[in-house]
Amino acid sequence: MRKIQPLFGQINLIQRQQGNPDWYQPHTNDEVLRQPPIPVATYNQLITHIAPLQHYNRNITLFYRGQTTDRQKDGMTQLLPSIFRLYKGETRLLLKQRFALLHQKAEALKKLLAAQDPKPGGTRLVTEHPELAWALLQHYQVCRTPVLDITHSIHVACSFAFDGNTGATGMVYVLGMPWANDAIAYNTFEELVNIRLLSIAPPEAQRPFFQEGYLTCHFPNYKMDNVRRVEQYDVARRVLAKFEFPITKEFWGKDFMPIPHEKLYPAGDSMYNICESLKDR
C-alpha cells in the first residue's frame, strides 16, 4: 500500500492556525502520524476543519474511521486490519495460521450463502471475489481479516467513536483514498481495494446501510501472510489528519446526536444470522 503525501494534512492545519505562511506546503505521511491528534470541542468545529482537507486534496476522496483510542507503535499511529495486529498476551504474529482460518471461514460462508433459498443478493459476487467474503467476515466480526472498516460519513465515524466508549475522548481519522470507479474499486497503482459494502451485501443486511459501510485492504496477493510485510498493510499510510474530541453531549450540540447502538447494529439482520453461525464458540 503506497503512502500518501497530503498537500493539506494535519501539520499544515496546525501551521496555518499558528500563522505560518508555508502552511500550503506538502508534508510526509510520517510527520502526520507522529503528531498528536488535533483537539476539537464540537462536531461543527470538526466539520469546519475537515472541509478544506478535501478542497486542497482534489485528487483523492475522503473516508473516515472512528475509534475509542489512538493505537500507536513507536510513537506513530497505526490502523492495522485485525489479522495483522498483535494482541495482548501474544508474543508473535501467527499470520499463516490466521490466514488458514480466514480461508476456511470464507469457504464456509460461500457454502452457506449458496445453500439459502432463495439465494441472498450478492451471492455470486461473494463467490467470485475472495475479498468480498473477507469484507462480510470482517464487518460481522466472524474472524480476523486483512480488511479494515471505514465509512464515507463523518457522522457514522463519530458515532463509532462514541459507541461503548468509557473514556473521556474519542478519535476520528481522515483517510485519503483513490476515487472509486465501481462498487469494488481496484487501484493497482495505489495497491488498494475499496469495497462499497452496500453494493455487495444482500438488501436484507441492514447493518451496512445504517453504517454507510465501506472496507479497504491492500491489493490481494500471495505475500499477505508474510510477517515481514505487515507495515505495508497499515492503512495509516493514507491518513491526512486525526482528531480527538470529548465524549460528551456538548460535542454534538443541540442539532446533532450520535447514531444509537441499536441502529449501528440493528436486530433482524439476516446476514448477521448467517455470519453468527460461522463463529467459533
Buried (B, 14 or more C-beta within 10 A) or exposed (E): BBBBBBBBBBBBBBBBEEEEEEBEEBBBBEBBBBBEBBEBEBBEBBBEBBEEBBEBBEEBBBBBBBBBEBEEEEEBBBBBBBBBEBEEEEEEBBBEEBBEBBEEBBEBBBEBBBEEEEEBBBBEBBBEBBBBBBBBBBBBBBBBBBBBBBBBBBBBBBBBBBBEBEEEBBBBBBBBBBEBEEBBBBBEEBBBBBBBBBBBBBEBBBBBBBBBBBBBBBBBEEEBBEEEBBEBBBBBBBBBBBBBBBBEEEBBEEEBEBBEEEEBBBEEBBBBEBBEEBEEE
